[in-house]
Amino acid sequence: MFPRVPDQHKEGKPLVPNGLGVVYVLFTTIYLFFLYFLGIAKPVNGFSAPLTLAVCILFGGFMGLLDDWMDLKWRYKAFMPLIAALPLMFFAQEYPLRTSVMLPFNGMIDFGSAYYFILIPLIVMIVTNAVNMLGGLNGLESVCPAIILVGLFGISELSSQPYTFMIIPILFWLVLAILNVQGKFFVGNSGSFAIGMTIAAFATVADVKSGLLVSILPYVFNSALILLTIFFVGKKAIVAFDGKKLVSDHRRSLVTLITFKRPLTERQVVAIISLIVGLFTLFAVIVEVF
């Protein structure tokens, strides 16, 4: 059912099914729609948290499928997530959510109306694209987002907010992540965009945006490094594979920075980046809770 693509970082480059992230999209949206019709997490002023999340995730998966089919240019991919920000903007105003954000070392900052019309669209656009840009290795597109999502879920529960219904989508994604690490399949753009949208939407709906801003920093660093290199040097990040290990002769992304003149296996690179994301997520939990 799914197209097969070569695994560039495995000996012999075996063909692996790609685009299995669409399974997550279908399962999660059906599950969240089901919760909405059951009346779980009762709507406030006509707005439902499960329904809002389902709409955002569905659009994220659709956007990823478009990219897989049409190979969208970055100038389109960068701004398309803004469409998915619309239900979050309405949800945040009607629920209502706090317009203030706790920033490390700066304290609480109240953005007022700018939170609805500027900050939420920026969160959705930056997070979705940043998650999509950090990939290319087995497990990288699935494990790191899972770490952030679990951290944000933990923050929401510690804050006494009833979002236990997100346990099922998280567990489903973790199963996909385990299989992805083993090289059984790739989640594809449909998966990376969908999970990026899940993180941005859940952080907004659960009102744990301060934790998101801290935990997403490794992704922002990776995206900034890639974009600055393209703008000023005009070259893309490339990692070489000698059949066993990955190595690079430049520092144009987080992956090439870690493998710069330092041969490492694919699993080692994914483990290092996952550890970095895990540390920032742990710090995000501390910032939100304390």
Helices and strands as residue ranges (DSSP letters): E 4-6, E 15-17, H 21-38, H 49-70, H 74-77, H 81-94, E 100-103, E 107-110, H 114-114, I 115-119, H 120-133, H 140-158, G 164-166, H 167-181, H 188-205, H 209-215, H 217-232, E 240-241, E 246-247, H 254-258, H 266-289
